[in-house]
Amino acid sequence: MKTCPKCNNTHNKQGKYCCRSCANSRSWSDEDKHKKSESGKSFYQSDAGDILKKEFSERNKGQIHSNDVKNKISETVKKYWTGDKRKEAADRVIGRKHSFETKQKLSKAAKENNFGGHTSKQRLFFKKNSGDIVYLQSSYEIRFAQILEDLSIEWSRPNPLKWIDDDGVDHKYYPDFKIGNIYIDTKNDYLAMKDKPKIDKVQEQNNVDIRIVTNEYINVDYIGSLV
């Protein structure tokens, strides 16, 4: 018989610990950790390890959790992601200051990958008559899209248009809709006036037709006249 060094219970199991709980509670030295790490790496680089990885991969493909399992996972994540954890994550990001050179590199990379441009974080679900799902960003867009659908007018959410401001800085402009060759931007009266100089530049530099549509023109008569 052997005595467990953790709980002092006697046992006749393989190894010096009486159970997994006691074995897992031990403190590993840096040397032990290094040996286990190297042993694991060697195994997973071997033929046997490669077979095991493939088995794990095949076993997890298409795995669908039951609602009970999903709820347990969700609760576990919620318990872990406490206010303190969220604050730690925020603190790692807030206050981080990039150099001007780094900012330029990040900006260039984002533009090359077609990221950025939109400032609105609102996503409003809209289902077209065809069944396609589109996410819009304001009540004006929802109303405009619904009239387009009621009139069976073909429309799309267009790709952004590039433009350059007076300081030589390049930007992206995101119209709300495209009907044929016409771009539509729905805006309230204030933004219609405020953004007009920018939209004029976008039109001129891209040689396109952009219509600013305010609240009073979001109606069947006006929208029907666009086709």
C-alpha positions as CSV (number, residue, x, y, z in Angstrom):
1,M,0.0,0.0,0.0
2,K,1.0,3.6,-0.7
3,T,0.2,6.8,1.1
4,C,-1.0,9.8,-1.0
5,P,1.3,12.8,-0.4
6,K,-1.6,15.1,-0.8
7,C,-4.4,13.7,1.5
8,N,-2.5,11.0,3.3
9,N,-5.0,8.3,2.3
10,T,-3.6,4.9,1.7
11,H,-4.1,3.3,-1.8
12,N,-2.7,0.7,-4.2
13,K,-3.2,2.6,-7.4
14,Q,-0.5,3.3,-10.0
15,G,1.6,6.4,-9.1
16,K,1.9,8.1,-5.8
17,Y,-1.5,10.0,-5.7
18,C,-4.7,8.3,-4.8
19,C,-7.0,10.1,-7.2
20,R,-7.0,12.6,-10.1
21,S,-8.0,15.5,-7.8
22,C,-4.9,15.0,-5.6
23,A,-2.7,14.6,-8.6
24,N,-4.0,17.8,-10.3
25,S,-3.5,19.8,-7.1
26,R,0.2,19.3,-7.0
27,S,2.7,22.2,-7.7
28,W,4.8,21.6,-10.8
29,S,8.4,22.9,-10.8
30,D,9.6,24.8,-13.9
31,E,11.7,21.8,-14.8
32,D,8.7,19.5,-14.7
33,K,6.6,21.9,-16.7
34,H,9.4,22.1,-19.3
35,K,9.7,18.3,-19.5
36,K,5.9,17.8,-19.9
37,S,5.8,20.5,-22.6
38,E,8.6,18.9,-24.6
39,S,7.1,15.5,-24.2
40,G,3.8,16.8,-25.5
41,K,5.4,18.5,-28.5
42,S,7.4,15.4,-29.4
43,F,4.2,13.2,-29.2
44,Y,2.1,15.5,-31.4
45,Q,4.9,15.7,-34.0
46,S,5.0,11.9,-34.2
47,D,2.9,9.7,-36.4
48,A,0.8,8.6,-33.4
49,G,0.2,12.2,-32.5
50,D,-0.8,13.0,-36.1
51,I,-3.4,10.2,-36.0
52,L,-4.8,11.5,-32.7
53,K,-5.1,15.0,-34.0
54,K,-7.0,13.7,-37.1
55,E,-9.3,11.7,-34.8
56,F,-10.1,14.8,-32.7
57,S,-10.7,16.8,-35.9
58,E,-13.1,14.3,-37.3
59,R,-14.9,13.8,-34.0
60,N,-15.5,17.6,-33.7
61,K,-16.7,18.2,-37.2
62,G,-20.4,19.1,-37.3
63,Q,-20.7,18.7,-33.6
64,I,-24.0,20.1,-32.4
65,H,-24.5,20.8,-28.7
66,S,-27.8,20.2,-26.9
67,N,-29.6,23.2,-25.4
68,D,-28.5,22.1,-21.9
69,V,-24.9,22.0,-23.0
70,K,-25.2,25.4,-24.7
71,N,-26.8,26.9,-21.6
72,K,-23.9,25.5,-19.4
73,I,-21.3,26.9,-21.8
74,S,-23.1,30.3,-21.8
75,E,-23.4,30.4,-17.9
76,T,-19.7,29.4,-17.6
77,V,-18.6,32.2,-19.9
78,K,-20.9,34.7,-18.1
79,K,-19.4,33.8,-14.7
80,Y,-15.9,34.1,-16.0
81,W,-16.4,37.3,-17.9
82,T,-17.2,39.3,-14.8
83,G,-17.0,43.1,-14.4
84,D,-13.4,42.8,-13.3
85,K,-12.4,40.7,-16.3
86,R,-14.1,43.1,-18.7
87,K,-12.3,46.0,-17.0
88,E,-9.0,44.3,-17.3
89,A,-9.6,43.7,-21.0
90,A,-10.7,47.4,-21.5
91,D,-7.6,48.6,-19.6
92,R,-5.4,46.7,-21.9
93,V,-6.8,48.6,-24.8
94,I,-7.8,52.0,-23.4
95,G,-4.9,54.3,-23.2
96,R,-2.9,52.5,-25.8
97,K,-1.2,55.1,-27.9
98,H,0.2,54.3,-31.4
99,S,2.9,56.3,-33.0
100,F,1.9,58.4,-36.1
101,E,3.8,55.9,-38.3
102,T,1.9,53.0,-36.8
103,K,-1.4,54.8,-37.3
104,Q,-0.6,55.4,-40.9
105,K,0.3,51.7,-41.4
106,L,-2.9,50.6,-39.7
107,S,-5.0,53.0,-41.8
108,K,-3.3,51.9,-45.0
109,A,-3.9,48.2,-44.2
110,A,-7.5,48.8,-43.4
111,K,-8.1,50.7,-46.7
112,E,-6.4,48.0,-48.7
113,N,-8.6,45.4,-47.1
114,N,-11.7,47.5,-47.6
115,F,-12.3,48.0,-43.9
116,G,-13.6,51.1,-42.2
117,G,-15.6,54.0,-43.4
118,H,-19.0,53.4,-41.7
119,T,-19.4,55.2,-38.4
120,S,-23.0,54.0,-37.6
121,K,-23.1,50.9,-35.4
122,Q,-26.8,50.4,-35.8
123,R,-27.9,47.3,-37.7
124,L,-31.6,47.0,-38.5
125,F,-32.9,43.8,-39.9
126,F,-34.8,44.0,-43.3
127,K,-36.1,41.2,-45.4
128,K,-36.6,41.7,-49.1
129,N,-39.5,40.2,-51.1
130,S,-36.9,37.8,-52.5
131,G,-36.2,36.5,-49.0
132,D,-32.7,38.1,-49.0
133,I,-31.7,39.6,-45.6
134,V,-30.3,43.1,-45.6
135,Y,-29.1,45.1,-42.6
136,L,-29.9,48.8,-42.8
137,Q,-28.9,51.6,-40.4
138,S,-31.8,54.1,-39.9
139,S,-35.5,54.4,-39.9
140,Y,-35.2,56.5,-43.1
141,E,-33.5,53.6,-44.8
142,I,-36.1,51.1,-43.6
143,R,-39.0,53.3,-45.0
144,F,-37.1,53.9,-48.3
145,A,-36.4,50.1,-48.7
146,Q,-40.0,49.1,-47.9
147,I,-41.3,51.5,-50.6
148,L,-38.8,50.1,-53.1
149,E,-40.1,46.6,-52.3
150,D,-43.7,47.7,-52.6
151,L,-43.0,49.1,-56.0
152,S,-41.0,46.0,-57.0
153,I,-38.0,48.2,-57.8
154,E,-34.6,46.4,-58.0
155,W,-32.0,47.9,-55.6
156,S,-28.8,47.0,-53.8
157,R,-26.5,48.2,-51.1
158,P,-23.6,49.6,-53.1
159,N,-19.9,49.3,-52.5
160,P,-18.2,52.4,-51.1
161,L,-16.9,55.2,-53.3
162,K,-13.5,56.5,-52.8
163,W,-12.9,60.3,-52.6
164,I,-10.2,62.7,-51.5
165,D,-10.7,65.8,-49.3
166,D,-9.1,69.2,-49.7
167,D,-6.1,68.1,-47.6
168,G,-5.3,65.2,-49.9
169,V,-6.6,62.6,-47.5
170,D,-8.5,59.7,-49.0
171,H,-11.8,58.5,-47.6
172,K,-14.7,56.1,-48.4
173,Y,-18.3,57.2,-48.9
174,Y,-21.1,54.7,-48.3
175,P,-24.3,55.5,-50.2
176,D,-27.5,53.8,-48.8
177,F,-29.0,52.4,-52.0
178,K,-28.2,52.0,-55.7
179,I,-31.1,52.0,-58.2
180,G,-29.8,51.4,-61.7
181,N,-27.0,54.0,-62.0
182,I,-28.4,56.3,-59.3
183,Y,-27.0,56.3,-55.8
184,I,-29.3,57.3,-52.9
185,D,-28.4,58.7,-49.6
186,T,-31.2,59.2,-47.1
187,K,-30.6,62.0,-44.6
188,N,-32.4,64.3,-42.2
189,D,-32.4,68.0,-43.2
190,Y,-29.4,68.9,-41.0
191,L,-27.1,66.2,-42.4
192,A,-28.3,66.9,-45.9
193,M,-26.9,70.4,-45.7
194,K,-23.9,69.5,-43.7
195,D,-22.7,66.6,-46.0
196,K,-23.6,68.3,-49.3
197,P,-20.0,69.6,-50.0
198,K,-18.6,66.1,-49.3
199,I,-21.2,64.4,-51.5
200,D,-20.5,67.0,-54.3
201,K,-16.8,66.0,-54.2
202,V,-17.7,62.3,-54.3
203,Q,-20.0,62.9,-57.3
204,E,-17.4,64.9,-59.2
205,Q,-14.4,62.6,-58.4
206,N,-16.4,59.4,-59.3
207,N,-18.5,60.8,-62.1
208,V,-21.7,59.3,-60.5
209,D,-25.2,60.5,-59.8
210,I,-25.9,60.8,-56.1
211,R,-29.3,61.9,-54.8
212,I,-29.7,63.2,-51.2
213,V,-33.2,62.2,-50.1
214,T,-34.7,63.9,-47.1
215,N,-37.8,62.8,-45.1
216,E,-40.3,64.6,-47.3
217,Y,-39.2,62.7,-50.4
218,I,-39.4,59.3,-48.9
219,N,-42.7,58.6,-50.6
220,V,-44.2,56.5,-53.5
221,D,-44.3,59.4,-56.0
222,Y,-40.7,60.4,-55.7
223,I,-39.2,57.0,-55.4
224,G,-41.3,55.7,-58.3
225,S,-39.9,58.6,-60.4
226,L,-36.4,57.2,-60.0
227,V,-36.9,54.4,-62.5
